[in-house]
């Protein structure tokens, strides 16, 4: 990001790692433990939240109060807190709570920082596996049990040779599901239920597309930063910025993005 000194960039990176550290402790404290209870946040659907979601966000907010008190915060569980720096930390303490309560290791902690133009640094953290996917401020890398690797998205290929990830068919309106189905019929392989880990796999060069709908800003800003740093493209289904969520199309490169966009952009917006 232009305008940030090296010291400021290092401060942001160190803070993000500190956030990941405390979120890792709080999420693993409850993961796959007997007696974990999920409350439902929505009266007409199942949108679970657990003590781990809340505890992880509280812990991250405590870190920010010490390390970056001048920055604003937008978190899934506790909303927006004002800041004075022009920067906002966007936090999702557990992206994929449905997976978390099911014991699957594809949930993650999403940490990003943005200015008025959008997210410019982000992390997708999978505490149980021990992986951190980092993108922005000159970085595109993953650290994990087997060391560190550079993140780089896949080279261009036609849709018929592409792999698509999504939470569909569990989410989306009938119109969105129809558009997704049209894209699904064109790709080689579709896999479901990856939550934020799908974007990590995209950034790491394993798949070609992630397509979602019904997202919030805290669901997508960290993935945007990571995927773009690795060479990918992220927009909404009309090719516009997707920073605030909604319908999201993440692609490994401009060519596969254009091919998928040509199918998805036909879905009416209302």
Helices and strands as residue ranges (DSSP letters): H 6-30, E 38-40, E 48-50, H 51-67, E 72-75, E 79-81, E 88-95, H 97-102, E 108-115, E 118-126, E 131-136, E 139-144, E 147-150, G 159-161, E 163-166, H 174-184, E 189-192, H 197-203, E 209-215, H 217-229, E 233-235, E 246-251, H 254-264
